[in-house]
Amino acid sequence: MAGNEPVREWLRSLSIDDKKAIGTDLMTVEMGWPIGMPTCRAIEGQRGMWEVRTNLPGGRISRVLFVISDSRMVLLHGFIKETQKPPQGEIQTALQRRKRVGE
């Protein structure tokens, strides 16, 4: 992504409590890979793409979409979830970024 780090930028825009919660779950997935529910789940219909699922203060939910590339976790997109399924636009953003990292 040539120095562009959209997930890092998104994380920086969040509150300290949100950053801590998401960071803890990201670290859990990274250190424990492969890991399953409730923290991590495959994105249906998107082979090799996963989501880190974080419950945030105030009953909100975040998702960070990622792939594994060369044994490393590549974060593609992060968002606060407002519907039951990940919105198609959010998945499309992750797919576009996935192409840029060669996955």
N, C-alpha and C positions, 0 to 999 in steps of 0.2 A: 504494500500500500504506500510505498515511497514516503515514509515518515508521517503519513496521515494515520491518526489513532482515534477514530470516532467514538469507540467505546470508552476509552480513557477520558475523552472530552465530556461525554455524557455523564460518566461517573463523577467527574469534578463538579458538575452542575447540581448534584444531589446534596441533600443534607448529610451531616456527619453520621447520624444514625443509619440512614439508608446506605451510605458507603460502607459502613462497618458490616451491616447485615449481608449485603451483596458480596463484599470482599471475603467474608468468612465462608460463604457458600462456594465462591469461585475457588478458594484455596482447598476446600474439602474435595471438590471434584478433581482439581489438578493433582493433589497429593494422593488421592485414593482411586484414580482412574484404573479400570472402569468402575463406575458407580451408578446405581440406579435410583429409583424413586425412594423418597419424595424429592430428593435434591436435583436429580438429573433425569432427563427423558429424551428419547429420540424424537425428532420432528417427523411426524407422519408424512410420508410421501417425499421426503427429502433425504435420501440415503447419505449417511455419514454426517448429517447435521444434527446437533443436539441442543438442548436448552438447559440452562441452570435456572432452577426455580427458587425464588426467594420470597418469603412472606415478610412484608415491611410493616413498620409501625402504622397504626391507623387502619389496618385491614386491607392495605394495598398490596399488590403483587408485582414483582418485577421478573423479567426474563432477560437472560443474556444468551444469545444464539452463538454457537461456536462449532468448529470442526477440529479434528486432530490432524496435524500435518507434520510429517517428519518427527513424530513423537512429541510434538508440542501442541498446546492448546491455543488455537487462534480465535480470538473473540471477534465476531463479525458485527454484532448489533445488540444494543440493549434498549429496553423500553419498559415503561410502566404499563402493565396489562389492564385493560378495562373491559374485556369481554372474555367469555369462557375459552374460546379458541384463539390462538395467536392470529391477529389480523393479517390478511394476505399481504397487505402493503409492507408490514414489518418483515415478513418472510422474504418478500421480493428484495427489500433492501439488503438483507443478509445474503441472498443469492448473488446479487450484483457484486458485493464485496468479496464473496467466495471466489468468483471468477478472477478477481484482481490478484488474489493470493495463489492462484493456480490450483485450486481444489475443485 
